[in-house]
Each structure stands twice: as C-alpha cells, then as structure tokens.
C-alpha cells in the first residue's frame, strides 16, 4: 500500500508525508501490524497485535475482552510518546531471571528483541518475535515521532482547530450544522449570542451546502468561520496606529517604525520584507505589504522574554560557588516519601530536565552491592549499579555538558563503602573529577573547567571498624528533624504591600503556598492526601502509617540481625561481586579519594566557618534551619555562600513530596536548592523557569551582589537603590483559555513578584464574565523593584468562582532579568508544568532604570 493511501490529506498529514517519504516502506510495514508480547512483570505476558494507525497518527493494539467498566486506552497518540528506547537493564534482568520467556518465545530472550514506548507516566514494554522486527519498529517509531512533533509545532493552532472539528463531527459526514458549531464553541470556552453566531455562520457558508435539510459548514468553511471570529480589536488598534498610508495594510517602512518604537528592534528594509514574507498569508506579501492577518501572526511570534537568554549567554568561568545549580531531592522516588517506588527512570527524567545535582540514598544491599531507597520507609529499592549504568553514565551530559554532582547520603558499612568506591570508579571511570584539593585552595574550579565531569559530594571517611554506619549527611539531617516544621515566622508578610508601587487595581491577598499545597496532591485520593499532608507532624500520621512504621522497624531490625550473623557470607558475596575487592585493596577503593571539591561538612555556624571553613566544604541545611539563619544572619549567610556551596533540602514533614518556595533561598545566595522533581506545582514551575535561562544548562550565574558581598546586601527598608528598576505591565487580553468541566470560565489575572523579600508584591485584575476564549482586561500595574536580578515575575490566570476556591487556569514564570520591553504573548502552563495548547496572554512590558540615589 502506498504511503499516500495510508495518510489523510490535510495540511498536517501533508507535512508529515513530505518529511517521511524516505521511510514509506517502513511505515507501510508498521501499518500492517505485528504481534508482540506486552510485558508488565515477570509473570504477566500478553500477546497483542500492534499497528500504526496513520489516519489518526497513533499506535494501536488489540486488547483483551474486558467489561466496559474496566476498559483502558488501547492506543497512544504519536504526539504523546516521549521516548522509544531499549529496555532498561534492571527491568530486563528482572524478566530474564523469571525465566518465563522460555514458555512463550521460540528462541532465547535477547535484549535486542525488547523495546519500550514511553508516554506520560505510562509505558508499553514489548518483546518482538525476532531482533529484526524489534529494530524496525524501534527505529521507525523514533523517527516518526520526531517528525510528527516537528510538524505539529509548526501547525499547532490549525491542527487543534481541525481536531475540534473532528470531535464535533460525530456522524463523520465531514460537515457541521449550526447547532453542532455552537456546541463546539461552548466546548472550547466560547459563549456567543445566537444572532452573532448565526451571522458568522451565514457569512462563510458560501456554497449553501445542506444535509438532511440543514445548512452545514465543511472543515475549510469552519476554519474561515473561526478566522472571522478571532479578529482581535486590541491588535487592530495597534495595527491602525502604524498603517498610516493604507489602513488595510502596513508597508515595510511602517513595520520598521512599529518595531523600533514598540518592540525596540532595529531592522532594515530587507529584514522587514523578510518578516512580511514569513507572516503574511495573502498575496499582499508579493507587494511587500502586511495585512492584519499577517500582523496578528507576527505578534504571536513575540514573547516578553529575551530570546538570547534561552541560549548559553552567561560567563561560565566563575568559581562553582558563583552559580545556582538545578538540584533534586531524593531523586530516586517517583512519589511520596513513605510508600512510593524507587526507580532508575526517576534519575533519567531529572537529568533530562536539566538537573545537575542528584541524590543517592545508600544502604547495605543483601548481595554485597549497595541499594538506594528512603531508609526506614516502605519505598521500594533500586540497585546502585542500575542507577549508575542506566541513568548516570548515559544521561549525565545528554542535556548539559556542565558538571553533575552526585550527592551521596551513605548509610553503608565499611565493606560496602569500599564497594561503593569501586563501583563509582569502575563504572564512571574518567567521568569522575579526581583532582585532589588542599587547604591552599582559595576558590572552586569553574563550570567551564569541570565540563563533562561528575563530582562526588560526601563526607570524607574517618577510621571506623567494619559495620559502623557511614551516614554522610544523616547527622545533619537527624539534627534538623528536631527543628520545628511549623516555624514560618520568617515568611514574608502576606498582607497588602502598597508602597506606592502600583498605578491601578487591588492586591491579591492569598499566597502561592495554597496553590502549592493543592498541586502537590493532584491525582491522589482524599484519603492519601489526608495521610500524607505536610500540615501534620510525623507523630500525627494515620494509624495505617503507624502500623507500617512498626513493620519497617521490625524488618530493619531483622535485616540488621541477619547482617551481623551472616557478615562473613555477605563479605564473601561482596568480595566476589566486586572483582575480588579484599581488605588488602582497601586503599585502592577508598571513597575519600573520590571526594574533593564537594566535601560535606556539618554546619557549625558562621563564626566557626571563618576559622576552619574551606572553599571546597559544603553544608546541607533543612529549609527550616536555613530560613532561621537567613532571617537572623542574612549578611553572614550571603558572605558564606559567596565562597562555599550550601545545599537546602525539604523539611522532614513533607512526606507527600511537596515543595517549598526556592526563591527565598536563591535570594540569600544558596546554590543547591533541592526540590522534589517528581511533584508538580507552582514551585516546580518556578524552578523550571529559573533554570530555563542560560541554555537550560542547569547553571545560572548569581548576581554580583551575592558573588561579591563587599558590594553590600541591600536592606529591605532602604529606598533609592542603585540598580533598581520600575516594571510597568499591561495585561491586555487572553486567548484560548481552557475550561473546567462544562463551565465557561470567568477569568482574571494575578501578577506576583517573588524573590528578594523587599520585592514580594502582588496585583490582580478584574474578572471577565463568561469568556475564556478571548477575554480582554486592558489593566496596568507598575512595580518598583529593588533587586530585579533576584526577582521572578509570576503571572497566573484563575477562574472566579463565588461558591469555592478560584481554580488555577494557567501560569507563566519569567525571571525579571530576562524581561524585555514591548508587546508579547506568553504561553500558559498547566499546574503540572506542561504547555496548554494555544492558551496565551497578550501583554505589554515597559522597563526603565531608576537613577542612583
């Protein structure tokens, strides 16, 4: 069958077709389908026929016969596939050990027969009948997914409209009646009067097509209906201001004037004509003219963030202590801190998101190899070797070439500590940074000097007898557990803060903490949320967890007894598994030899650090202890972090893996502010936005005031500050905002400045009734910022609801230092941090510097 017959003729499909013509034979083969074993565990094998549905651009399979109430999706859209890869070593070994493959396969199980299709939080683990079939599907799906994503991004808006048309065309006639059009509009959050909708319908129904006696619109007519509907008066006003010679079109010279005066862009005539050619959709571009349609397209292409900040633009030759470092807490966990799974995939996901400091919580393994899990809990275990082989080594520098820090929290015996040192050296080899340090070192190496190097963060080991615990950070952690988890006295006041900072509207009183608490529990049952909430102490956890805790203690005691009684057997197993690592080899595999520029030290206070601290020392502090220190000794804290690394981790009562506000610690110079990467929510979005700049390399240069404290930290109450800025923000309109269930939303916008304590300000627009499609606010606010380099602009859209809490519609976070003046559209993210298709807010930004006092 020819490729052209397999794919529906539309703009999107045509785009895919033109790019994958070179692999049409492979696509034809996948469309015919093939049988695979769909494997869930060592015992659950299901023979399923998979095939590529090229009409719907999805991967399908024939499911088992299940009752309708237990049905599950039997297809996955190609756009939803995030990765197609070979099986991970740990899963393959698990299946191989079970030996069930001999029952189902004609030949021996081979890793080359296995591949995984990852989509969202789910995956298909498949086994082909032979290696050739597996390779064909693996390579073709990977290439096809890449092509589909590329074309999708280019045609996203019109693809979305066509998909809405298809969904509304339930009887598959290829046309919609007037009632179906109105129903569709309501589904996508548009509420029009019947008369206005009918006028638009009749205007585009040129051919007067009818079905069953009713006039209908085909897909192209519906798209024109939508074009007429989406005319934007706010853009037309701007357009008419500069289209002086002809109100219907803008010349290249007029476009140059608009770009210079409003967008602060200097372009020549050649560049202006290139923009017209790119964005104009009509024949007017042949005459070098830009119509309102082309102008709308041009304005949609502008953001309010500086494009160059998306690239690597900062100086990477400063000491490591001069940078913020994207960091993860308990990286191995996929969920809460008590019962969730530990996974190699969690490390891969964090590294693919640009994380540059991951945590390994190490405990003695029963076979002589260390394991990773959250000790004294019911979280599952993962082998250290699997994490190093399948995650750290292949993914360490896949996204960023700058150094990766392995933060080791070790609870290992001396023998398994040697095993740890051997595995790190053997598996990572030359990737490890091995240059020794001494007390003469005045500053840490630079990220540029540490490119493609892995740094071990741990305590250097003192002389201990075999069997003694080597808890590298546990001493600090245990001490911090005694700190009150409810001491929030240092949080910024939540009341109104005017200070003549705004020129219009009222302030929002609620804080983002409420949103963070809600998003941490997305997808959990009410019972689970209650038992895992971070508003209770560990002693107040439910009876279920008290029982589980008792079981854990009994299990750990049993393991400890077995370890003591069978230490010789474990030692023998450890020796065999470590390629004859014996006591005589102690010096060859010494963990302390691998620790250099990130030597973990217990924090003993700023005065003690002045006497004994070295630039290569690093302390770990809980969020509670760090907040107290910042509140009481902010200047000393900043002085300390100017030369030494400090790591912040979540307080112990965050058993639900919720996150804290990282900006409060960044503003005091803390470099390694560790978040739970597995938990979505506003603070995860803030963290992602903060590290989105500088090419997403995971390193962001700290402001000079924090790198060189002699410049002086700025007191909160001081006025007339050098380097201060005034940011004037006009919230103009919104486009294609999502709706909740069957309700058309009443949206409003909140603007919040987060970062330096003196700059924490808020603003709120009025709400717009019954319009999530193209609401218009045209409200302006102005902020005077004292430390703009430390501040973040958080723009969120909410749905006004008089009966309950206002729901979050979407959010966007932009560092103030990355803002640029001019008009622009920001793309909104959902509470999970994923882009909302076509949902934007149209803004105008004006930034001016204040003169020094």
MOSULMO-V158943 format. One record per backbone hydrogen bond with DSSP energy under -0.5 kcal/mol. NH is the residue of the N-H (numbers start at 0). CO is the residue of the C=O. E is the energy in kcal/mol with one decimal. If there is no record, write none. Layout:
BEGIN
nh/co/e
NH/CO/E
NH/CO/E
END
This chain:
BEGIN
nh/co/e
4/1/-0.9
5/1/-0.8
5/2/-1.1
6/2/-1.3
9/7/-1.1
13/9/-3.4
14/10/-2.0
15/11/-2.2
16/12/-3.3
17/13/-2.5
18/14/-1.1
19/15/-1.5
22/19/-1.6
23/20/-1.4
26/22/-2.1
27/23/-2.3
28/24/-1.9
29/25/-2.1
30/26/-2.1
31/27/-1.2
32/28/-0.8
33/49/-2.5
35/47/-2.9
36/126/-2.6
37/35/-0.7
37/45/-3.6
38/36/-0.7
38/124/-3.0
39/43/-2.3
40/43/-0.8
44/42/-1.0
45/37/-1.6
47/35/-2.8
47/45/-0.7
49/33/-2.8
49/47/-0.6
50/59/-2.2
51/29/-2.0
52/50/-0.6
52/57/-2.8
53/51/-1.0
56/52/-0.7
57/52/-1.9
58/75/-2.7
59/50/-2.8
59/57/-0.5
60/73/-1.9
61/48/-1.7
62/60/-0.6
65/63/-0.8
69/66/-2.1
70/67/-1.1
75/58/-2.1
77/56/-2.2
79/76/-1.3
80/76/-0.6
80/77/-0.8
81/117/-2.4
82/117/-1.4
84/115/-2.2
86/113/-0.6
91/87/-2.4
92/88/-2.7
93/89/-1.8
94/90/-2.2
95/91/-2.9
96/92/-2.5
97/93/-1.3
98/94/-1.0
101/98/-1.1
102/99/-1.4
103/99/-0.9
104/100/-3.0
112/109/-1.8
113/110/-1.3
114/125/-2.0
115/84/-3.8
116/123/-2.4
117/82/-3.1
117/115/-0.6
118/121/-2.5
119/79/-0.6
121/118/-2.1
123/116/-2.4
124/122/-0.6
125/114/-2.7
125/123/-0.7
126/36/-1.9
127/112/-2.8
133/129/-1.7
134/130/-2.6
135/131/-2.3
136/132/-2.4
137/133/-2.7
138/134/-2.6
139/135/-2.3
140/136/-2.4
141/137/-2.0
142/138/-2.1
143/139/-2.8
144/140/-2.8
145/141/-1.7
146/142/-2.1
147/143/-2.9
148/144/-2.2
149/145/-1.9
150/146/-2.6
151/147/-2.6
152/148/-2.2
153/149/-1.3
154/150/-1.7
158/154/-2.5
159/155/-2.3
160/156/-1.8
161/157/-2.3
162/158/-2.4
163/159/-2.0
164/160/-2.2
165/161/-2.5
166/162/-2.3
167/163/-2.0
168/164/-1.8
169/167/-2.1
171/168/-1.4
175/216/-2.2
177/214/-0.6
180/176/-2.2
181/177/-2.3
182/178/-2.5
183/179/-2.3
184/180/-2.4
185/181/-2.0
186/182/-1.8
187/183/-1.6
188/185/-1.3
189/184/-2.9
191/189/-0.6
196/192/-2.3
197/193/-2.3
198/194/-2.4
199/195/-2.0
200/196/-2.2
201/197/-2.7
202/198/-1.9
203/199/-1.2
204/200/-1.1
205/203/-2.1
207/204/-0.6
210/213/-2.8
213/210/-1.6
215/208/-2.1
216/175/-2.3
218/173/-0.6
221/217/-2.5
222/218/-2.2
223/219/-1.8
224/220/-2.5
225/221/-2.3
226/222/-2.1
227/223/-2.5
228/224/-1.9
229/225/-2.2
230/227/-0.9
232/230/-0.7
234/231/-0.5
235/231/-2.1
236/232/-2.1
237/233/-1.1
238/234/-2.7
239/235/-2.8
240/236/-1.2
241/237/-1.0
241/238/-0.8
242/238/-2.2
243/241/-1.8
245/248/-0.5
248/245/-1.9
249/289/-2.5
251/287/-0.5
254/250/-2.3
255/251/-2.0
256/252/-1.8
257/253/-2.3
258/254/-2.6
259/255/-2.0
260/256/-2.6
261/257/-2.7
262/257/-0.9
262/258/-0.5
264/258/-2.5
266/264/-0.7
271/267/-2.3
272/268/-2.5
273/269/-1.7
274/270/-1.9
275/271/-2.1
276/272/-2.6
277/273/-1.7
278/274/-2.2
279/275/-2.6
284/281/-1.3
285/282/-1.8
286/283/-1.3
287/284/-1.2
288/283/-2.1
289/249/-2.3
290/288/-0.5
294/290/-2.6
295/291/-2.4
296/292/-1.8
297/293/-2.3
298/294/-2.6
299/295/-1.9
300/296/-0.8
300/297/-0.9
301/298/-1.1
305/817/-3.0
308/305/-1.2
309/306/-1.9
310/307/-1.2
312/310/-0.8
319/444/-1.8
321/318/-2.5
322/319/-1.5
323/699/-3.4
324/670/-2.7
325/697/-2.2
326/672/-0.6
327/356/-2.8
328/674/-2.7
332/329/-2.0
333/340/-2.1
336/654/-2.7
339/335/-0.6
342/331/-2.5
346/342/-0.7
346/343/-0.7
347/343/-1.8
348/344/-2.8
349/345/-1.9
350/346/-2.6
351/347/-2.5
352/348/-1.0
353/350/-1.6
354/349/-2.2
355/325/-2.9
356/325/-0.8
357/404/-2.0
359/406/-2.7
361/359/-0.9
361/408/-2.2
362/370/-2.5
363/410/-0.5
367/364/-1.4
370/362/-2.7
371/381/-3.0
372/360/-1.5
374/372/-1.0
376/373/-0.8
377/337/-2.1
379/339/-1.4
381/371/-1.8
383/369/-1.9
386/382/-1.7
387/383/-2.6
388/384/-2.7
389/385/-2.7
390/386/-1.5
391/386/-2.6
392/387/-2.5
394/390/-2.1
395/391/-1.7
397/394/-1.1
398/394/-0.5
403/452/-1.8
404/355/-2.8
405/403/-0.5
405/454/-3.1
406/357/-3.1
406/404/-0.8
407/405/-0.9
407/456/-2.7
408/359/-2.8
408/406/-0.6
409/407/-0.7
410/361/-2.2
416/412/-1.9
417/413/-1.9
418/414/-1.8
419/415/-2.4
420/416/-2.3
421/417/-2.4
422/418/-2.7
423/419/-2.6
424/420/-2.1
425/421/-3.4
426/422/-2.8
427/422/-0.5
427/423/-1.6
428/423/-0.6
428/424/-1.1
430/427/-2.5
431/428/-1.7
432/453/-2.7
433/431/-0.7
440/437/-2.1
446/317/-0.7
447/315/-2.1
449/445/-1.4
450/447/-1.0
451/400/-3.8
452/449/-1.6
453/430/-3.1
454/403/-3.0
455/593/-0.6
456/405/-2.8
456/454/-0.6
457/455/-0.6
457/597/-1.3
467/464/-2.0
469/411/-0.8
471/409/-0.8
471/469/-1.3
474/470/-0.7
475/472/-0.5
476/472/-2.4
477/473/-3.4
478/474/-1.8
479/475/-2.2
480/476/-1.3
481/477/-0.5
481/478/-1.2
482/479/-1.3
486/483/-0.9
487/485/-1.5
490/487/-2.1
500/497/-2.3
505/763/-0.6
513/510/-1.1
514/510/-0.6
515/511/-2.4
516/512/-2.6
517/513/-1.8
518/514/-2.6
519/515/-1.7
520/516/-0.5
520/517/-1.2
521/518/-1.3
523/520/-2.0
528/524/-2.5
529/525/-2.4
530/526/-2.1
531/527/-1.8
532/528/-0.9
535/532/-0.8
539/536/-1.6
540/537/-1.3
545/541/-1.8
546/542/-2.5
547/543/-2.3
548/544/-2.6
549/545/-1.7
550/546/-2.1
551/547/-2.7
552/548/-2.4
553/549/-2.3
554/550/-2.6
555/551/-3.1
556/552/-2.4
557/553/-2.3
558/554/-2.4
559/555/-2.4
560/556/-2.5
561/557/-2.4
562/558/-2.3
563/559/-2.3
564/560/-2.9
565/561/-2.6
566/563/-0.8
569/565/-2.5
570/566/-2.8
571/567/-2.2
572/568/-2.8
573/569/-3.4
574/570/-2.6
575/571/-2.3
576/572/-2.6
577/573/-1.3
578/575/-1.0
579/574/-1.8
580/574/-0.9
581/579/-0.9
584/581/-1.7
585/582/-1.7
587/584/-1.2
588/584/-1.4
589/586/-0.6
590/588/-0.6
592/589/-1.3
593/589/-0.5
593/590/-1.6
594/590/-0.6
594/591/-0.8
595/455/-0.6
595/593/-0.5
598/595/-0.5
598/615/-2.5
599/457/-2.2
599/597/-0.7
600/617/-2.7
608/604/-1.7
609/605/-1.6
610/606/-0.9
611/607/-2.5
612/608/-2.3
614/440/-0.5
616/613/-2.0
617/598/-2.1
618/644/-1.3
620/646/-3.1
622/648/-1.7
625/621/-2.7
626/622/-2.2
627/623/-1.9
628/624/-2.2
629/625/-2.5
630/626/-2.3
631/627/-2.4
632/628/-3.3
636/632/-2.4
637/633/-2.5
638/634/-2.4
639/635/-2.4
640/636/-2.5
641/637/-0.8
641/638/-0.5
642/639/-1.2
643/639/-1.7
644/616/-0.8
646/618/-3.0
647/671/-2.9
648/620/-1.9
653/650/-1.7
654/652/-2.0
655/531/-0.6
656/653/-1.8
661/659/-0.8
663/660/-0.7
664/661/-1.2
665/661/-1.9
666/662/-2.1
667/664/-1.0
668/665/-2.0
669/664/-2.1
671/645/-2.1
672/324/-0.5
672/670/-0.9
673/647/-2.7
673/671/-0.8
674/326/-1.7
676/674/-1.1
678/675/-1.7
679/677/-0.6
680/830/-0.7
684/680/-2.2
685/681/-2.3
686/682/-2.0
687/683/-2.4
688/684/-2.4
689/685/-2.4
690/686/-1.8
691/688/-1.0
692/688/-0.6
693/308/-2.1
694/308/-0.8
694/310/-0.7
695/692/-0.7
696/693/-1.1
697/690/-0.5
699/323/-1.9
701/321/-2.9
705/702/-1.6
706/702/-1.4
707/703/-2.7
710/707/-2.5
711/708/-1.7
714/712/-0.6
717/714/-0.9
723/720/-1.4
724/784/-2.0
725/847/-2.7
726/724/-0.5
726/782/-2.8
727/725/-0.6
727/845/-3.2
728/726/-0.5
728/780/-3.0
729/843/-2.8
730/728/-0.6
730/778/-3.0
731/729/-0.8
731/841/-2.1
732/841/-1.3
733/774/-2.7
734/839/-2.5
735/772/-2.8
736/771/-2.9
739/742/-1.0
740/738/-0.6
742/739/-2.5
746/744/-0.5
747/797/-2.1
749/795/-3.0
750/762/-2.8
751/793/-2.4
752/760/-3.0
753/751/-0.5
753/791/-2.4
758/755/-2.2
759/756/-0.9
760/758/-1.4
762/750/-2.0
763/505/-1.9
764/748/-2.5
767/746/-2.3
770/744/-1.5
770/767/-0.6
771/188/-1.2
772/188/-0.8
776/731/-2.5
777/730/-0.7
777/731/-1.0
778/730/-1.9
780/728/-2.4
782/726/-2.8
784/724/-3.2
784/782/-0.7
789/786/-2.1
790/787/-1.1
791/753/-3.4
792/813/-3.1
793/751/-3.1
793/791/-0.6
794/792/-0.6
794/811/-3.1
795/749/-2.4
795/793/-0.5
796/809/-2.9
797/747/-2.5
798/806/-2.3
799/745/-2.8
799/797/-0.6
803/800/-0.7
806/798/-0.7
808/796/-3.6
809/796/-1.4
810/828/-2.2
811/794/-2.5
813/792/-2.4
815/790/-2.1
817/814/-1.7
818/815/-1.6
819/303/-2.2
821/844/-2.9
823/842/-2.0
824/301/-3.1
825/840/-2.4
827/838/-2.4
828/810/-2.6
829/833/-2.9
832/829/-2.2
835/827/-2.6
836/834/-0.6
838/835/-1.9
839/734/-1.9
839/837/-0.7
840/825/-1.7
841/732/-3.1
842/823/-2.9
842/840/-0.5
843/729/-1.9
844/821/-2.4
845/727/-2.4
847/725/-2.0
849/723/-2.6
852/719/-0.7
END
